[in-house]
Every structure is written in C-alpha cells, then in structure tokens.
Amino acid sequence: MLDATACTVSDTEEEHSLQLYDRLEVNQQKFYLEELSGSAWRLSVLSSGEAVTCSFEQSTDGTDSADNAGNAVTGSVQLSELIPDSSASTRGIQAFTLTDAGDGCFYIQASDGSYLTVNSTFAHRGSSLVLKGFTGRANQKWRFAKTWVSDTDNADTDLSNPYAKGSIYEDFVLAIRTDKVTSELTAETAAAWVSVSDDHELVYDEDALNDWVLELAEQYNTLENGREFTTSSGETITITEGTYGWSMDADATAERILDLLKKGGSGRVLTEAVWTQTGEAFTAGGDIGDSYIEVDLTNQKVWFYRDGELLGESDCVSGDYYDDDCRTPEGIYTIYYMKSPATLRGADYVSEVDYFMAYYGNYGLHDASWRSEFGGDIYLTDGSHGCVNLPDEMAQLLYENVYYGYVVVTYY
C-alpha cells in the first residue's frame, strides 16, 4: 500500500516521506483523488490533508541521475501542504496525469513526463518512491480502490528491517547450491547485515556478506585446499597440487547474493555459487568422480577407470626422479590435448609416438616403443623427460577411450 508515513520527515521538518507498506486500516494509507483542470489529478492523504508533491532534481551538469539498472531518476516525491488549483505552480508539482496500464492499473505521470515509481523492483516494507523514466514494469503500475475514512489516522510504519523476526521476509531462506551440495543463508543471518540509514534507506553490510562467502569458498574450494583420494591399493591420501578442482568466484557469488537480498522474498529461494573453475563431481571432500587415470609414481603403476569400472592397468616409467627438470609432477590434472601420431621434441631429443595425451604443460601420457621394460625402479636412473611412458597396448586403450577434460591423478 502507498503509505504517507508520519514517522520520517525531511531536513526542513515540513515534508513527509512516502513509502510502501503492508495494508493497514489507517488514514495515512488512504487518499483523496481530486480532479483538477486540464485532465490532471491531485492525490492528498486523509490523515493530514497534505498532497503528493514532486521535487524535480538534476545534477549540476544538467544530467539526470540513474538507479542501478540505468533508469533515469528525475526526482523524488513527498507530502506537503496543498497548493491552490489556481496557482500555476500546482501544475508543476502537485498535478498528475493518469494513464491506463491495463488490468485495472494506472500509470501516474508527473508534469515533467516521469512516472511515480517504487524504488525497488521487488517492493517491501519501507520501499521509497521516486520519479523515473517510463519502464512499464510492475513498480510503475498503481491500482485504485474505494475505501472509507478510518477511526485511526496514523500508525508506526517507518522503514523496518525486512529480515527481522516478525517482518515480511522472516521466513526467507537463500539456498546456495554448489553443484549437488547446498548451503543455506537464513533470514536471521541476513537481518544482522541490514540496517536503516538516517536517509530512510536500507543499508547492507557488504563486508560481513563477503566474509561469509569467503568462509563458504574455504569450505568448498578444492583447487587450492586439496581433497582426499583413495588409491587403487586402498590407501587414503591428500592431494593438494595440480590444476584441477573447484574454485569459487567469491566476489561474483557475494554480488549475486546481495542482489537477491535486496530483492527479498518469502520462503526458500534457490541460487547457485559462481565458479571460476569446476570439477567432475562435488562430494564432501572429493571432486574427482569415478572416471579417471591414476598414476602411482612411487610404484610406477597406471590404472584406468571409467564410471567406477577398472578398464585397464599397466606398469609405466615416469620422469627421472633425481632430475628436478624431468621429475613428473604430482597432482590432479585433466587431458587438454591429444594427437596420434605425434612428434615430441625437447632440447636434446626428438621422439615419435603413436598416442600422446597431454595433461599439464608438456607433460603427458604416451607409448614408448624404445622401451622393452616398464615399472620397477627404472624411473630412478633411466626415467623419461617428465612424461608417463606406457606400453603400446595401454597407451592405445587410453587414447581410444578418454577425452578432453578426463581427469589424471598422479602421486608419489
């Protein structure tokens, strides 16, 4: 309801603000609709007799200000004493044109061509009113209904925290999905981030919100925090290195949550965290899923899993362990390049292979026809330049069954 609150006044203490509020049977929410000359109308509130009055504003450079959506804001509206209809100034600040907006609603247009607008796409208690250019949205459409004079003039309807207990969004729950895991932001938590400014506006503690999102990111990020992995030998290890994993965009996630809080709502509202990088799966402490290539660099073994099923295993030869430039890195990566056949070149070698699958820089998995043996301690004294050398059959099996993005897990 349009509410001529008696609680908030301007710096001059002569003009009362207008806002939206829950429907109450009080005269500060009831208005006279008076027809003026020239097909114009004036609205005056029953509780005080004051009229809805425009205050047209422009910046010093002659341009209009704008809201967050880029819509021009040409001024504000408040209540002030009635100006006689005969006064020319009435035409400028207290006279409005009503235009049919359909479905029993009307647009209320000021003399400068702007429209009476609720200063929020989703109205809530205390939403202020401004003058804006035409958008045709719901917050510019008004419905008139016949009413009666109440025994009560005013009620305390000053702007309140919409998330506080007993307020309009007290049952609000923002469910933030992180793949298949959902975290919840309750109205109780949101209420602690909202305050009312001296200018009769809701203020959001963005620092507190950002801290909350950073804690969320710390809980779910796996790219830097690592994750547990159960090896084929049954040992559970923690892997922190690599380029694979979930990484939340905390700034973008906080911005998305703030936008939803400003819109408000009742009940459960679903949204998603924003990620700079994702993984194949998301479970408590895990992100690899059940399709991956596992490389045990200590025992020189390779296993190939697809949908939890072991499709192949073999010995291998990894990079020369005692040469820092050749030691195969441990971590979790993904296949990003495949070629068959391929020519591998280095500072002091050129190798022809049938199947090459790169997963990190120049490191990859490939066949090595020049080797007659794999596994054991070969990598300690006669290792590769960093790639994982495989028997021909294993390299072919991998190449014919993996794809870009396939996970590769390496560990010592």
C-alpha positions in Angstrom: 0.0 0.0 0.0 1.1 3.6 -0.6 1.8 4.9 2.8 2.1 8.5 3.9 4.3 7.7 6.9 4.3 10.3 9.6 7.5 9.0 11.1 10.1 10.3 8.6 10.4 13.9 7.7 12.8 15.9 5.6 15.6 18.1 6.9 13.2 21.0 6.8 10.7 19.1 9.0 7.9 20.3 6.7 7.7 17.5 4.2 6.8 13.9 5.0 8.1 10.9 3.0 6.1 8.4 1.0 6.8 4.7 1.1 5.2 1.3 0.5 4.0 -0.7 3.5 1.6 -3.6 4.5 -2.1 -2.8 4.3 -3.4 -1.2 7.4 -6.8 0.4 8.1 -5.3 3.8 8.8 -5.9 7.1 7.1 -2.2 7.6 6.2 -2.8 4.9 3.6 -6.0 6.4 2.2 -6.0 9.2 -0.4 -8.4 11.7 -2.0 -8.3 11.6 -5.8 -9.2 15.2 -6.8 -9.7 16.1 -10.5 -8.1 19.4 -11.4 -8.5 21.4 -14.6 -6.8 20.2 -17.7 -7.4 16.5 -17.1 -5.0 16.5 -14.2 -5.4 14.9 -10.8 -4.1 15.6 -7.3 -3.7 13.0 -4.5 -4.0 14.1 -0.9 -3.8 11.9 2.2 -6.7 11.6 4.5 -4.6 11.7 7.7 -3.2 15.2 7.2 -4.7 16.6 4.0 -1.3 17.0 2.5 -0.8 16.5 -1.2 1.6 14.2 -3.0 4.2 16.6 -4.3 7.1 16.3 -6.8 10.6 17.5 -6.2 12.4 17.6 -9.6 16.1 17.3 -9.3 19.0 17.5 -11.7 22.7 17.2 -11.2 25.0 20.3 -11.6 26.0 19.2 -15.1 22.4 19.1 -16.2 22.0 15.4 -16.5 19.7 13.1 -14.6 21.0 10.6 -12.0 20.2 6.9 -12.5 19.4 3.8 -10.5 21.4 0.6 -10.6 19.5 -0.6 -13.7 20.4 2.6 -15.5 16.9 4.1 -15.4 16.8 7.9 -15.2 15.8 9.3 -11.8 14.4 12.8 -12.2 13.3 13.5 -8.7 11.5 12.4 -5.5 8.0 12.6 -4.1 6.8 13.6 -0.7 3.8 15.2 1.1 3.4 18.9 1.5 0.6 21.5 2.0 -2.0 21.8 -0.7 -1.3 24.5 -3.3 -4.5 26.1 -4.6 -5.6 24.9 -8.0 -5.5 28.4 -9.4 -1.7 28.6 -8.7 0.4 28.0 -11.7 2.9 26.1 -9.5 0.3 23.4 -8.8 0.6 22.3 -12.4 4.3 21.6 -11.9 4.5 19.7 -8.6 1.1 18.5 -7.4 -0.7 17.6 -10.6 -0.5 14.2 -12.2 -1.8 12.5 -15.3 -3.4 9.0 -15.0 -2.9 6.6 -17.9 -4.5 3.2 -18.3 -1.8 0.5 -17.7 -4.2 -2.5 -18.2 -5.6 -5.0 -15.7 -7.2 -2.3 -13.7 -3.9 -0.4 -13.1 -2.8 3.1 -13.9 0.5 4.9 -14.6 0.8 8.1 -12.5 2.8 10.6 -14.6 4.3 13.9 -13.3 4.4 17.1 -15.3 8.0 16.5 -16.4 7.0 13.3 -18.1 8.5 11.0 -15.5 6.5 8.3 -13.6 5.7 7.6 -9.9 7.9 4.6 -9.2 8.6 2.3 -6.3 12.3 2.5 -5.9 12.7 -1.3 -5.8 11.9 -3.9 -8.4 10.5 -6.1 -5.6 8.6 -3.9 -3.1 9.0 -4.4 0.6 8.2 -2.5 3.7 9.7 0.9 3.5 10.4 1.0 -0.2 10.8 4.6 -1.1 9.2 6.4 -4.1 11.0 8.3 -6.8 10.3 9.8 -10.3 11.8 7.8 -13.2 11.5 7.5 -16.9 9.0 5.0 -18.3 9.8 1.3 -18.0 6.3 -0.2 -17.9 7.3 -2.5 -15.0 5.1 -3.5 -12.1 6.7 -0.9 -9.9 5.2 1.8 -12.0 1.7 0.4 -12.0 -0.9 1.6 -9.5 -4.3 0.3 -8.6 -7.1 2.5 -7.1 -9.8 1.0 -4.8 -12.7 2.7 -3.0 -12.2 2.8 0.8 -13.6 4.7 3.8 -12.4 7.0 6.5 -10.8 5.1 9.4 -11.0 6.0 13.1 -7.2 5.9 13.1 -5.1 8.5 11.4 -1.6 7.1 11.7 0.3 4.0 12.6 4.0 3.4 13.1 5.1 2.2 9.7 8.5 3.6 9.5 11.1 1.6 7.5 12.0 -1.7 9.2 14.5 -4.4 8.6 12.6 -6.8 6.3 14.5 -9.8 7.5 14.0 -9.3 11.2 11.7 -11.6 13.2 8.1 -10.6 12.6 8.9 -8.7 9.4 7.9 -9.5 5.8 10.8 -11.8 5.0 11.3 -13.5 8.3 10.9 -17.0 6.7 13.4 -16.2 3.9 16.0 -18.9 3.2 18.5 -18.5 0.4 19.6 -21.9 -0.7 23.0 -21.6 -2.4 23.8 -24.7 -4.5 27.4 -25.7 -5.0 26.8 -28.5 -7.5 25.0 -31.2 -5.5 25.7 -29.6 -2.1 23.5 -26.8 -0.8 24.3 -24.2 1.9 21.7 -22.0 3.4 21.6 -18.3 4.3 18.7 -17.7 6.7 16.8 -14.5 7.4 18.3 -14.4 10.8 21.8 -14.1 9.4 20.7 -11.6 6.7 19.0 -9.5 9.3 22.3 -8.9 11.0 23.6 -7.4 7.8 20.8 -4.9 7.3 20.3 -1.6 9.0 18.3 1.6 8.3 20.1 4.8 7.5 19.2 8.3 8.6 18.1 8.8 5.0 15.4 6.2 5.4 17.2 3.6 3.2 18.2 0.0 3.8 22.0 -0.4 4.2 23.7 -3.8 3.7 26.9 -4.7 5.4 28.8 -5.9 2.4 31.9 -6.6 4.4 30.0 -9.1 6.6 28.5 -10.7 3.5 31.9 -11.0 1.8 33.4 -12.7 4.9 30.5 -15.1 4.9 31.1 -16.0 1.3 34.8 -16.4 1.8 34.1 -18.9 4.5 31.8 -20.7 2.1 34.6 -20.7 -0.5 37.1 -22.0 2.0 34.7 -24.9 2.8 34.1 -26.0 -0.8 37.2 -25.0 -2.8 39.3 -28.0 -3.7 41.7 -26.4 -6.2 43.9 -25.0 -3.5 42.6 -26.7 -0.4 43.1 -30.2 -1.7 41.0 -33.3 -1.3 41.3 -36.9 -0.1 41.8 -39.7 -2.6 41.6 -43.4 -2.1 44.2 -45.1 -4.2 43.8 -48.4 -6.0 45.9 -50.0 -3.3 43.4 -48.9 -0.7 45.4 -46.1 0.9 43.7 -42.7 1.5 46.0 -39.8 0.7 45.5 -36.0 0.5 46.3 -34.3 -2.9 46.7 -30.5 -3.0 48.8 -30.0 -6.2 47.5 -29.7 -9.7 45.3 -27.6 -11.9 42.0 -29.5 -11.4 39.4 -28.7 -8.9 36.6 -26.4 -7.8 37.4 -22.7 -7.3 34.6 -20.2 -6.2 34.5 -16.7 -7.5 33.8 -15.2 -4.1 33.3 -11.6 -5.4 30.7 -12.7 -8.0 29.0 -15.0 -5.6 28.7 -12.2 -3.0 27.3 -9.8 -5.6 24.7 -12.4 -6.7 23.6 -12.9 -3.1 23.5 -9.2 -2.4 21.2 -8.7 -5.4 18.9 -11.4 -4.1 18.8 -9.9 -0.6 17.9 -6.5 -2.0 15.0 -8.1 -4.0 13.9 -10.1 -0.9 11.3 -12.8 -0.9 9.4 -15.2 1.3 10.2 -18.8 1.7 13.0 -20.7 0.0 14.9 -19.1 -2.8 17.4 -21.1 -4.8 20.6 -19.7 -6.4 24.0 -21.1 -7.3 27.5 -20.1 -6.4 29.7 -18.7 -9.1 32.7 -20.7 -10.0 35.9 -19.8 -11.9 36.6 -23.5 -12.3 34.6 -26.7 -11.6 35.2 -30.4 -11.3 33.5 -33.5 -12.4 31.9 -34.2 -9.1 31.3 -32.5 -5.7 31.0 -34.6 -2.6 32.2 -33.9 1.0 36.0 -33.6 0.5 36.0 -35.0 -3.0 35.7 -33.8 -6.6 37.2 -36.4 -8.9 34.3 -38.6 -9.6 34.7 -42.2 -10.8 36.2 -41.7 -14.2 40.0 -41.0 -14.1 43.5 -42.2 -14.9 45.5 -43.0 -11.7 49.3 -42.9 -11.8 51.2 -44.2 -8.8 54.7 -42.6 -9.4 56.3 -44.4 -6.5 55.2 -47.9 -7.5 55.2 -47.0 -11.3 51.7 -48.2 -11.9 48.8 -46.8 -14.0 45.1 -47.7 -13.6 42.3 -46.6 -16.0 38.8 -46.2 -14.6 35.5 -45.3 -16.4 32.3 -44.9 -14.4 33.9 -46.8 -11.5 34.9 -49.8 -13.6 38.6 -50.7 -14.0 39.2 -51.0 -17.7 43.0 -51.4 -17.7 46.2 -51.3 -15.7 49.9 -51.5 -16.5 53.4 -50.6 -15.4 54.9 -47.3 -16.5 58.1 -45.3 -16.5 57.8 -41.7 -15.3 60.3 -38.8 -15.3 63.8 -39.1 -14.0 63.3 -38.7 -10.2 66.6 -37.2 -9.4 66.5 -34.6 -12.1 64.3 -31.6 -11.0 63.7 -30.6 -14.6 62.4 -34.1 -15.5 60.6 -35.3 -12.4 57.0 -36.0 -13.2 54.8 -33.6 -11.1 52.2 -34.9 -8.7 48.7 -33.6 -8.5 45.3 -33.7 -10.3 45.0 -32.5 -13.9 42.9 -33.0 -17.0 43.6 -34.1 -20.5 43.7 -30.9 -22.6 45.4 -32.1 -25.9 45.5 -35.4 -27.8 47.3 -36.4 -31.0 48.0 -39.6 -32.9 50.7 -39.9 -34.2 52.8 -37.2 -32.6 56.4 -36.0 -32.6 57.7 -35.0 -29.2 60.6 -32.5 -29.2 62.9 -31.3 -26.4 66.2 -29.5 -26.1 68.1 -32.8 -26.7 65.6 -35.3 -28.1 63.0 -36.0 -30.8 60.7 -38.9 -30.2 58.0 -40.4 -32.4 55.0 -41.8 -30.6 51.6 -43.2 -31.7 49.5 -41.9 -28.9 50.0 -38.7 -27.0 47.7 -37.3 -24.3 48.9 -34.0 -22.6 47.6 -33.1 -19.2 49.9 -30.4 -17.8 52.2 -28.2 -20.0 54.3 -30.6 -22.0 53.7 -33.5 -19.6 51.5 -36.3 -20.9 50.9 -40.0 -21.3 52.2 -41.8 -24.3 53.6 -45.0 -25.7 57.4 -45.6 -25.7 58.4 -48.1 -28.4 62.0 -47.7 -27.5 61.5 -49.3 -24.1 61.4 -53.1 -23.6 60.6 -52.9 -19.9 58.3 -50.8 -17.6 57.8 -50.4 -13.9 60.2 -51.1 -11.1 63.0 -48.7 -10.4 63.7 -47.7 -14.0 62.5 -44.1 -13.3 65.2 -43.6 -10.7 68.1 -43.9 -13.2 66.6 -44.1 -16.7 63.4 -42.1 -16.4 61.7 -40.0 -19.1 61.9 -36.3 -19.6 58.8 -36.0 -17.4 56.0 -37.8 -19.4 54.5 -41.1 -18.3 55.8 -43.8 -20.7 53.3 -46.7 -21.3 53.3 -50.0 -23.1 51.7 -49.7 -26.6 48.5 -51.6 -25.6 47.9 -49.3 -22.6 48.6 -46.1 -24.5 46.2 -47.2 -27.2 43.5 -48.2 -24.7 43.7 -44.8 -23.1 43.7 -42.8 -26.3 40.7 -44.6 -27.7 38.6 -44.1 -24.5 39.5 -40.8 -22.9 38.5 -37.3 -23.9 39.4 -33.6 -23.3 38.8 -32.9 -19.6 39.4 -36.5 -18.5 40.9 -36.5 -15.0 44.5 -37.6 -14.4 45.7 -38.2 -10.8 49.4 -38.5 -10.1 51.1 -39.0 -6.7 54.2 -40.4 -5.1 
